[in-house]
């Protein structure tokens, strides 16, 4: 997938995603496990987070991991997906609660 490109990302829903970078084996980026209520818009959230973090200079694997977390959190409420704020995503990445108000 990454041949002739800077890389490729394949989303796998609840299974996380796979990241292909030139000259490296394809890497599975594990999902963030949550109790999903409504998955509508989770893919858009994932893509948005991944691209925004890449644009900020983050490593692709780190950006993919945070995108997985953001997309997972976006499924925990009913209704159209709203991307969680970065503070919430980073808290979940550190193993703290995904809700800063808890």
N, C-alpha and C positions, 0 to 999 in steps of 0.2 A: 504493500500500500504506500509506503513512503518513498519508493524508488522514483527519483526525479523530482521529489518535493522536499520540503522542510520537515514533513511528517504527516501523520494521519491519525485521526481519533475515531474510533467506532464505539458508539454508545450501545450498551447492552441492558438498558433498563435497570431492573432490580439486581442485576448481576454486575453492575459497575460499568467499566469501559475498558477498551484496549487501546494502547498508545503505541504507534509505530514511528520510530525515528530512524533516519538513515544510519546504516552501519550497526544497528543495535537489534537484539531480538525483540519481538513484539512483547509488550509488557501489559499484564492485566493489572488494572487499578481497581482494588476492591471497593464494593459499595459501602455506603453508610446504611446500616440496618435501622429501619423505622417502622412504625405501624402506619402504613399508607392508607389514607382515607380517600384521596382524589388525585389521580396522576395527571389530570389535564394540565398541560403546560410545563410539565417537568423537563421535557426535552429542550424546550426553549430556554428555560432557566439554566440548564446545563451548558448549552452552547454559549449563552450570554456570559455566564461566569467564566468559562474557559477562555473565551476570546478577550474579555476584559482583563483577566489576569495576565494573559500573554502580552497584551498591549502595555501592561505596566512593567513588563520585564521579568515576570516570574518564570521559573523553569517549567517546561511543559508537564512533567510528571506531577509537580506540586499543583499546578493549575488544574490538572485533571482530577486530582484528589479533592481539592476544594470544590470543584464543579460537581463532583459526585455528592458531596455533603449538601451543597446548596440545593441540588435537585431533589434529594431525599427529603430535606426539611420542607421543601415546597409542597410535598404530597401529604403533609400531616394535617392539613386543614381542608375543609370542603370549600369548593368554589374555584374560580379561576386562579391559576398559580400566580403568586407574587413572590419574586425572589427575596430570600431572607437577606438582612443586612450582613455586611462582612463580619461584624462583631459576633453575631450569632453563629456564623459558619466557623469562625476561628475557635470559638468556645467549644463547638462540637468536635472540631479537629483535635483539640487538646483533651477531649474526654470529659469536658464539663457539660453541663446542661445545654441544650440547644436553645433554650429560652432564657435570655438574660434577666427576666423578671422572676424566675424561679429562685 
